[in-house]
């Protein structure tokens, strides 16, 4: 399946997972389109000062791959700064959050896969 960017589903969420500000999500492929156990495959954009709040991943794991901008990530208590080309994997009951700590939009790919 080939998908043009203009045909991808766009969504805006306020205070995602009790975070700050708006988060823009571009669903690259929806869960219904994927034959595997992928719950989310999206490009996410967070403006400066915005965040996705601290939340757990039970029975699943999530990958963040940073494309643009600067982030502060709390990966189950391990807090670090990430930039383009960096990634984080959280799952199996662990929790995480991500905050845009830079002056431009933070953009990353997020993929959530289910264990069963």
C-alpha positions as CSV (number, residue, x, y, z in Angstrom):
1,X,0.0,0.0,0.0
2,X,1.3,3.4,-0.9
3,X,0.0,6.5,0.9
4,X,0.4,10.1,-0.1
5,X,1.0,12.5,2.8
6,X,-2.1,14.5,1.8
7,X,-4.2,11.4,2.3
8,X,-3.0,10.7,5.9
9,X,-5.5,11.2,8.7
10,X,-4.7,14.3,10.8
11,X,-5.6,14.6,14.5
12,X,-5.1,17.3,17.1
13,X,-5.2,16.3,20.8
14,X,-5.2,18.7,23.7
15,X,-3.2,17.9,26.8
16,X,-2.3,14.4,25.6
17,X,-1.8,12.0,28.6
18,X,-2.2,15.1,30.8
19,X,0.7,16.9,29.0
20,X,0.9,20.5,28.0
21,X,-0.6,22.2,25.0
22,X,-1.6,20.6,21.7
23,X,-0.1,17.6,20.0
24,X,-0.6,17.1,16.2
25,X,-0.7,13.5,15.0
26,X,-0.5,12.4,11.4
27,X,-1.5,8.8,11.2
28,X,0.8,7.2,8.6
29,X,-1.3,4.1,8.6
30,X,-4.3,3.3,10.9
31,X,-4.6,0.3,13.1
32,X,-7.3,-1.1,10.8
33,X,-5.0,-0.9,7.7
34,X,-2.2,-2.8,9.4
35,X,-2.2,-6.6,9.4
36,X,0.2,-6.8,12.3
37,X,-0.3,-6.0,16.0
38,X,0.5,-2.3,15.6
39,X,-1.8,0.1,17.5
40,X,-0.2,3.3,16.4
41,X,2.0,4.4,13.5
42,X,2.2,8.2,13.4
43,X,4.3,11.3,12.9
44,X,3.8,13.5,16.0
45,X,4.5,17.3,16.2
46,X,4.7,19.1,19.5
47,X,5.2,22.9,19.7
48,X,7.8,24.5,22.0
49,X,6.9,24.0,25.6
50,X,4.3,21.3,24.8
51,X,4.5,17.7,26.0
52,X,2.9,14.3,26.2
53,X,2.4,13.5,29.9
54,X,3.9,10.5,31.8
55,X,2.0,7.4,31.0
56,X,2.5,3.5,31.2
57,X,2.6,0.9,28.5
58,X,1.0,-2.3,29.7
59,X,1.0,-5.2,27.3
60,X,2.7,-3.1,24.6
61,X,5.7,-1.1,23.8
62,X,6.2,2.3,22.1
63,X,9.1,3.6,20.0
64,X,9.8,7.3,19.6
65,X,12.3,8.2,16.8
66,X,13.2,11.8,16.8
67,X,13.2,13.5,13.4
68,X,13.5,17.2,14.3
69,X,13.9,19.4,17.3
70,X,15.0,18.8,20.9
71,X,13.2,16.7,23.6
72,X,13.4,15.9,27.2
73,X,12.3,12.3,27.7
74,X,11.5,10.6,31.0
75,X,11.8,6.8,30.3
76,X,10.7,5.1,33.5
77,X,12.7,7.5,35.6
78,X,15.7,7.8,33.3
79,X,15.6,11.5,32.1
80,X,17.7,12.5,29.1
81,X,17.8,15.0,26.2
82,X,17.2,13.7,22.7
83,X,17.6,15.1,19.3
84,X,17.4,14.1,15.6
85,X,18.4,10.5,15.1
86,X,17.9,9.5,18.7
87,X,15.3,6.9,19.8
88,X,13.6,5.5,22.9
89,X,11.8,2.2,23.5
90,X,9.3,2.0,26.4
91,X,7.1,-1.0,27.2
92,X,6.3,-4.0,29.4
93,X,4.7,-1.9,32.1
94,X,7.3,0.9,32.0
95,X,6.2,4.6,31.7
96,X,7.4,7.6,29.8
97,X,6.8,11.2,28.8
98,X,8.3,13.6,26.2
99,X,8.5,17.4,26.2
100,X,9.6,19.8,23.6
101,X,12.6,21.6,25.1
102,X,13.6,23.5,22.0
103,X,12.6,26.5,20.0
104,X,11.1,24.8,17.0
105,X,8.5,22.1,16.7
106,X,9.5,18.7,18.0
107,X,8.7,16.0,15.3
108,X,9.0,12.3,15.8
109,X,7.7,9.0,14.6
110,X,5.8,7.0,17.2
111,X,5.0,3.3,16.8
112,X,3.0,1.3,19.4
113,X,3.1,-2.5,19.1
114,X,1.0,-5.0,21.1
115,X,2.6,-8.0,22.8
116,X,-0.4,-10.2,22.1
